[in-house]
């Protein structure tokens, strides 16, 4: 794949996926830490019924249903694409920097 095309695809995929990645990260953090985490300290403890914010965060993060399953698959694929294309861009830049360095060392 040509460099400019890979750069463009990586940039646009990142721009499109970034808001959804932020939503998933924020809802996951809120569900994992703080007052939204539901844990039992002992078998005699009982959990309070989930409030509207708990239900909203759970639906936002896990989202049952076919549409949300497709959303999670696409979001996961965008993570993989961003990682792979970012690695390819890094290697391409590293190769170019190395070639420029070698050319400065041996100008003939």
Secondary structure in CASP SS format (residue, H / E / C, confidence):
PFRMAT SS
TARGET T0000
AUTHOR 0000-0000-0000
METHOD secondary structure of the structure
MODEL  1
X C 1.00
X C 1.00
X H 1.00
X H 1.00
X H 1.00
X H 1.00
X H 1.00
X H 1.00
X H 1.00
X H 1.00
X H 1.00
X H 1.00
X H 1.00
X H 1.00
X H 1.00
X H 1.00
X H 1.00
X H 1.00
X H 1.00
X H 1.00
X H 1.00
X H 1.00
X H 1.00
X H 1.00
X H 1.00
X H 1.00
X H 1.00
X H 1.00
X H 1.00
X H 1.00
X H 1.00
X H 1.00
X C 1.00
X H 1.00
X H 1.00
X H 1.00
X C 1.00
X C 1.00
X C 1.00
X C 1.00
X C 1.00
X C 1.00
X C 1.00
X C 1.00
X C 1.00
X C 1.00
X C 1.00
X C 1.00
X C 1.00
X C 1.00
X C 1.00
X H 1.00
X H 1.00
X H 1.00
X H 1.00
X H 1.00
X H 1.00
X H 1.00
X H 1.00
X H 1.00
X H 1.00
X H 1.00
X C 1.00
X C 1.00
X C 1.00
X H 1.00
X H 1.00
X H 1.00
X H 1.00
X H 1.00
X H 1.00
X H 1.00
X H 1.00
X H 1.00
X H 1.00
X H 1.00
X H 1.00
X H 1.00
X H 1.00
X H 1.00
X H 1.00
X H 1.00
X H 1.00
X H 1.00
X H 1.00
X H 1.00
X H 1.00
X H 1.00
X H 1.00
X H 1.00
X H 1.00
X H 1.00
X H 1.00
X H 1.00
X H 1.00
X H 1.00
X H 1.00
X H 1.00
X H 1.00
X H 1.00
X H 1.00
X H 1.00
X H 1.00
X H 1.00
X H 1.00
X C 1.00
X C 1.00
X C 1.00
END
